[in-house]
């Protein structure tokens, strides 16, 4: 199906999908998004740009995501720090879709197919949740996908410039989140080499090996610059995924996790399976080498996360575009009548996202709690006394981030380790007499979660 009408439909659906990301910028805090707004504000306010802090305490994640949040927050105003952080992730996901289109064009050179593949990606979980949430994963995914894509095309087209772009993207991925960027890269490198038809691969030339060496040296250089804070945290994070195995839950995960991945691409994944079972496919239109490479990249990068006792679906975001490309290849071999059905389902999926906006807003405000109103309440009730925060639970982080925003340009809240006064308040996730007397218990929405405002000294007699 390669008609102008089909292309126009794909183009407008792509625009509709990408525009939906910008509507989600203004939702209240969800999950632990406040970790990055708090740490970015603290980084900017105190001019500590080498590593982030939360409540003044060192946070081991590398700082590239924070740097980009600071850039947008300075442009929009720090009163819009959450919008700034989501703008980074939304643009990263949209950019990933363009990178996927570029890769598909270079690999297959089929009219309209690359746009179709991007739509498959943008109707996955990346559209509904993990692609716009203010976590570092979407930006990390963009850089990992870029690194692998540039590497692959560098080998196919014998392009030294793409090798350098690949390594720069790899370093950016590392600087965004984690050491696992190198694992994604090495596994992908291996399969690109295996299924390259050339006797001696371009990527194994000695002069290019020096470029890879640069990426490895950068890792050690950054650990020196960051005083090994990043290194220690990254390795601890990796090892934490493999400790404390509960065999019942682990066996359940081994069964459920692949099904969860499949569900994150519904309805497209379901239609691909359905038509495969029904044998509705026409003659296969793609070469096997790229498909085998894609399959190896997806499968062997998936296995470590599948086998890890503690994992999350968002860790697989770097694989989403490659999974989408495989699904798109499968579906592109359907008859025209079946492809039209696929497009109808894709359209409905995108429209559902626009409806989801109202549902999420209601859920967050009325069930999870109105963090802005609670932050205003805390500010009013603690007027004249310093406030500290010891609450690292998602709800407490969200309230603290809102307090930081509302009191701007005053200093951000710090943890109790930095207390210098005798009279002050502490936000905590539970009653703790060591931190202070209970001043007020505040309920968050209909879910019934509480944050606790504790007091010390004369602050306890404010009212």
C-alpha positions in Angstrom: 0.0 0.0 0.0 2.0 3.0 -1.3 -0.6 5.5 -2.4 -0.6 9.3 -1.7 -3.7 8.9 0.5 -2.0 6.3 2.6 1.0 8.6 3.1 -1.2 11.6 4.0 -3.0 9.4 6.6 0.3 8.3 8.1 1.6 11.9 8.2 -1.5 13.3 9.9 -1.5 10.5 12.4 2.2 11.1 13.2 1.4 14.8 13.7 -1.6 13.9 16.0 0.6 11.5 18.0 3.5 13.9 18.5 1.2 16.9 19.4 -0.4 14.9 22.2 2.9 14.9 24.1 2.7 18.7 24.6 -0.7 18.4 26.3 0.7 16.2 29.0 3.3 18.8 30.0 0.9 20.5 32.4 -0.3 17.5 34.5 0.5 17.5 38.2 3.5 15.4 39.5 3.3 11.7 38.8 5.4 9.1 40.6 8.9 10.2 41.4 9.2 12.9 38.8 10.1 15.4 41.6 13.5 13.7 42.0 14.7 15.4 38.9 13.0 18.8 39.4 14.3 19.1 42.9 17.8 18.0 42.0 17.9 20.3 38.9 16.7 23.3 41.0 19.3 22.6 43.7 22.1 22.1 41.0 21.2 25.5 39.4 20.7 27.4 42.7 23.9 26.2 44.4 26.0 26.1 41.1 27.0 22.5 41.7 26.9 21.2 38.1 29.0 18.1 38.2 26.5 15.9 40.1 23.0 16.4 41.3 21.8 16.6 44.9 18.4 15.9 46.5 17.7 17.8 49.7 21.4 18.7 49.6 22.5 15.1 49.7 24.6 13.7 46.8 22.6 11.8 44.1 24.8 9.6 42.1 23.1 9.9 38.7 25.2 11.7 36.0 23.9 15.2 35.2 23.1 15.5 31.5 19.3 15.2 32.1 19.6 17.9 34.8 21.6 20.2 32.5 18.8 20.0 29.9 16.1 20.7 32.5 18.1 23.7 33.7 18.3 25.0 30.2 14.6 24.8 29.6 13.7 26.0 33.2 15.9 29.1 32.7 14.0 29.8 29.4 10.5 29.1 30.7 11.1 30.3 34.4 11.7 28.1 37.4 8.0 28.3 38.3 7.6 25.9 35.4 10.3 23.4 36.3 8.0 20.4 35.9 7.0 21.6 32.4 10.6 22.1 31.6 11.6 18.5 32.7 8.7 16.9 30.8 9.6 19.0 27.7 13.0 17.3 27.7 11.5 13.8 27.8 8.7 14.6 25.3 11.2 16.0 22.8 13.5 13.0 23.4 10.7 10.6 22.6 9.7 12.5 19.5 13.3 12.7 18.4 13.6 8.9 18.9 10.7 8.5 16.4 12.6 10.6 13.9 15.8 8.5 14.5 13.8 5.4 13.9 12.5 6.8 10.6 16.1 7.6 9.6 17.2 4.1 10.4 14.3 2.5 8.6 14.9 4.6 5.5 18.6 3.8 5.4 18.0 0.0 5.9 15.1 -0.7 3.7 14.5 2.3 1.4 10.8 1.6 1.1 8.4 4.6 0.5 6.3 5.4 3.6 7.5 2.4 5.6 9.7 4.5 7.9 6.7 6.7 8.8 4.6 3.6 9.5 7.4 2.2 11.8 7.5 5.5 13.7 3.7 5.3 14.2 4.0 1.7 15.6 6.6 3.1 18.1 4.4 6.1 18.9 1.4 3.9 19.7 3.3 1.9 22.3 3.6 2.6 25.9 6.0 5.5 24.9 2.9 7.4 23.8 0.7 6.8 26.9 3.1 7.0 29.8 6.8 6.4 29.8 7.6 8.6 26.8 6.6 11.9 28.4 7.1 11.2 32.2 9.9 13.3 33.6 12.3 10.4 34.2 15.7 10.1 32.6 14.6 7.0 30.6 13.2 8.6 27.4 16.4 10.7 27.0 18.6 7.7 27.8 16.6 5.7 25.2 17.0 8.5 22.5 20.8 8.5 22.9 21.1 4.7 23.0 18.9 4.3 19.9 21.0 7.0 18.2 24.2 5.3 19.1 23.1 2.0 17.8 21.5 3.5 14.6 24.6 5.5 13.7 26.8 2.5 14.4 24.7 0.2 12.1 24.6 2.7 9.2 28.3 3.5 9.6 29.0 -0.1 8.9 26.6 -0.4 6.0 27.8 2.8 4.3 31.4 2.8 5.4 31.0 6.3 7.1 33.6 7.4 9.7 31.5 10.4 10.6 28.7 8.1 11.7 31.1 6.2 13.9 32.0 9.4 15.8 28.3 10.3 16.1 27.6 6.9 17.4 30.3 7.2 20.1 29.1 10.7 21.1 25.6 9.4 21.5 26.9 6.6 23.6 28.7 9.0 25.9 25.6 11.1 26.1 23.5 8.1 27.1 26.0 7.3 29.8 25.9 10.9 31.0 22.1 10.7 31.1 21.6 7.7 33.3 23.6 4.6 33.5 26.5 2.3 32.6 24.1 0.0 30.9 24.4 2.2 27.8 27.6 0.4 27.1 25.9 -3.0 27.4 23.2 -2.1 24.9 26.0 -0.8 22.6 28.3 -3.8 22.8 25.5 -6.4 22.3 24.3 -4.4 19.3 27.8 -4.1 17.9 28.2 -7.8 18.1 25.1 -8.5 16.0 25.8 -5.8 13.5 29.2 -7.5 12.9 27.8 -11.0 12.7 25.2 -10.2 10.0 27.4 -7.9 8.0 27.9 -9.5 4.6 31.4 -8.2 4.2 34.4 -10.5 4.9 36.0 -7.9 7.1 33.7 -5.4 8.8 34.3 -1.7 8.5 33.7 -1.4 12.3 36.7 -3.5 13.1 39.3 -1.3 11.4 42.1 -0.4 13.8 41.6 3.4 13.3 37.9 3.0 14.4 38.9 0.9 17.4 40.6 4.1 18.7 37.2 5.9 18.6 35.7 3.2 20.8 38.7 3.5 23.1 37.8 7.2 23.5 34.3 6.3 24.8 35.9 3.9 27.4 38.4 6.6 28.5 35.6 9.1 28.9 34.0 6.8 31.5 37.2 6.7 33.6 37.7 10.5 33.1 34.2 11.3 34.3 34.6 9.1 37.3 37.7 11.2 38.2 35.8 14.5 37.7 32.8 13.3 39.7 35.1 12.0 42.5 33.9 8.4 41.7 30.4 9.3 43.0 28.8 8.3 39.7 30.9 5.1 39.4 30.0 3.8 42.9 26.3 4.6 42.4 26.1 3.0 39.0 27.7 -0.3 40.0 25.6 -0.4 43.2 22.5 0.1 41.1 23.3 -2.7 38.8 24.1 -5.2 41.6 20.9 -4.2 43.5 18.9 -5.7 40.6 20.2 -9.1 41.5 20.0 -9.3 45.3 17.2 -10.6 47.6 15.6 -13.1 45.3 12.0 -14.2 46.3 11.6 -17.3 44.2 7.8 -17.2 44.0 7.7 -13.6 42.7 10.8 -14.3 40.5 9.2 -17.2 38.7 6.1 -15.2 38.2 8.2 -12.4 36.7 9.8 -14.8 34.2 6.4 -15.7 32.9 4.7 -12.3 33.1 7.5 -9.9 31.9 7.5 -11.0 28.2 3.8 -10.8 28.2 4.0 -7.3 29.7 6.4 -6.2 26.9 3.9 -7.5 24.4 1.0 -5.6 26.1 3.0 -2.4 25.9 2.6 -2.5 22.1 -1.1 -3.2 22.0 -3.1 -3.1 19.8 -0.4 -3.4 17.1 1.3 -6.4 18.7 -2.0 -8.2 19.2 -2.9 -7.6 15.5 0.5 -8.9 14.4 0.1 -12.1 16.3 -3.5 -12.5 15.1 -2.6 -12.1 11.5 0.4 -14.4 11.9 -1.8 -17.2 13.3 -4.3 -16.6 10.5 -1.5 -16.7 7.9 -2.7 -13.5 6.2 0.7 -12.3 5.1 1.7 -11.9 1.5 5.2 -12.5 0.0 7.9 -11.3 2.3 9.3 -7.9 1.1 12.4 -7.5 3.3 16.0 -8.9 3.4 16.9 -11.2 6.2 20.1 -9.7 7.3 18.6 -6.5 8.9 15.8 -8.6 10.4 18.3 -11.0 12.0 20.3 -8.1 13.3 17.2 -6.4 14.8 16.1 -9.7 16.4 19.5 -10.2 18.0 19.7 -6.7 19.3 16.2 -7.0 20.8 16.4 -10.5 22.2 19.9 -10.4 23.7 19.4 -7.0 25.2 16.1 -8.1 26.6 17.5 -11.2 28.4 19.4 -9.4 31.2 16.3 -7.4 32.2 14.1 -10.5 31.9 16.4 -12.6 34.2 17.1 -9.8 36.7 15.0 -10.3 39.9 14.3 -6.6 40.2 13.4 -4.9 37.0 11.0 -2.4 35.4 9.5 -2.1 31.9 10.9 1.4 31.5 14.4 0.0 31.5 13.6 -1.4 28.1 12.7 1.9 26.5 15.9 1.8 24.4 14.6 -1.4 22.8 11.1 0.0 22.0 12.0 1.5 18.6 13.7 -1.8 17.5 10.7 -3.8 18.6 8.5 -1.4 16.7 10.6 -1.8 13.6 10.2 -5.6 13.8 6.5 -5.3 14.2 6.3 -2.8 11.3 8.2 -5.3 9.1 5.7 -8.0 10.0 2.7 -5.8 9.4 4.0 -4.3 6.1 3.7 -7.7 4.5 -0.1 -7.8 5.0 -2.6 -7.2 2.1 -3.8 -3.7 1.6 -7.2 -4.4 3.2 -5.5 -5.6 6.4 -3.2 -2.6 6.5 -6.2 -0.3 6.5 -7.5 -2.1 9.6 -4.1 -1.5 11.2 -4.4 2.2 10.5 -7.9 2.3 12.0 -6.6 0.7 15.2 -3.6 3.1 15.3 -6.0 6.1 14.9 -8.2 4.9 17.7 -5.1 4.3 19.9 -3.9 7.9 19.4 -7.4 9.3 20.1 -7.6 7.3 23.3 -4.5 9.2 24.5 -6.4 12.5 24.3 -9.2 11.0 26.4 -6.6 9.6 28.8 -5.5 13.1 29.6 -8.6 13.9 31.5 -8.6 10.6 33.3 -5.0 11.0 34.6 -5.7 14.6 35.7 -8.7 13.5 37.7 -6.9 10.5 39.2 -3.9 12.6 40.2 -5.8 15.5 41.8 -8.6 13.7 43.5 -7.1 10.3 44.3 -3.4 10.9 44.7 -3.8 14.4 46.1 -3.4 18.0 45.1 0.2 18.6 45.8 0.1 22.3 45.0 -2.7 23.0 47.5 -0.9 20.9 50.2 2.4 22.8 49.5 0.5 26.1 50.0 -1.0 24.8 53.2 2.5 23.8 54.5 3.9 27.2 53.6 1.1 29.0 55.4 1.3 26.9 58.5 5.1 27.2 58.9 5.4 30.9 58.1 8.3 32.5 59.9 10.2 29.3 60.5 12.6 27.2 58.3 11.3 24.1 56.7 13.3 20.9 56.0 12.3 17.8 54.2 13.1 14.2 55.1 10.4 12.6 52.9 11.8 10.6 50.1 8.5 8.9 49.2 7.0 10.0 45.9 4.2 12.0 47.5 6.6 13.8 49.8 9.0 14.6 47.0 6.2 16.0 45.0 5.0 18.3 47.8 8.6 19.4 48.5 9.1 20.2 44.8 5.9 22.3 44.8 7.2 24.2 47.9 10.5 24.9 46.1 8.5 26.2 43.2 6.2 28.4 45.2 9.0 29.9 47.4 11.2 30.7 44.4 13.7 32.5 44.4 14.3 31.4 48.0 16.7 28.5 48.6 15.3 25.0 48.0 14.5 22.8 51.0 17.3 20.8 52.4 17.4 17.6 54.5 17.6 17.6 58.3 21.3 16.9 58.0 21.7 20.6 57.3 19.7 21.9 60.3 21.4 24.9 62.0 18.5 26.3 63.9 16.7 25.2 67.1 13.2 26.2 65.9 12.1 24.6 62.6 9.7 22.3 60.8 10.3 18.9 59.1 8.3 17.2 56.4 8.4 13.5 56.9 6.7 10.3 55.6 6.0 9.1 59.2 5.9 10.2 62.8 9.5 10.2 64.2 10.1 11.7 67.7 13.8 11.9 66.8 13.0 14.5 64.2 10.4 16.4 66.2 6.9 16.5 67.6 3.9 15.9 65.4 2.5 19.3 64.4 0.1 18.3 61.7 -0.9 15.2 59.8 -2.0 16.0 56.2 -4.0 13.5 54.1 -3.2 13.3 50.4 -6.3 12.7 48.3 -8.7 9.8 48.5 -5.9 7.2 48.6 -5.4 8.0 52.3 -1.6 8.5 52.2 -0.3 11.0 54.7 2.6 13.4 55.1 3.6 14.5 58.5 4.7 18.0 59.5 7.0 17.7 62.5 8.3 20.6 64.6 11.1 21.5 66.9 11.4 24.2 69.6 9.3 27.4 69.3 7.9 26.2 65.9 5.6 23.8 67.8 3.8 26.8 69.4 3.3 28.8 66.2 -0.5 28.5 66.6 
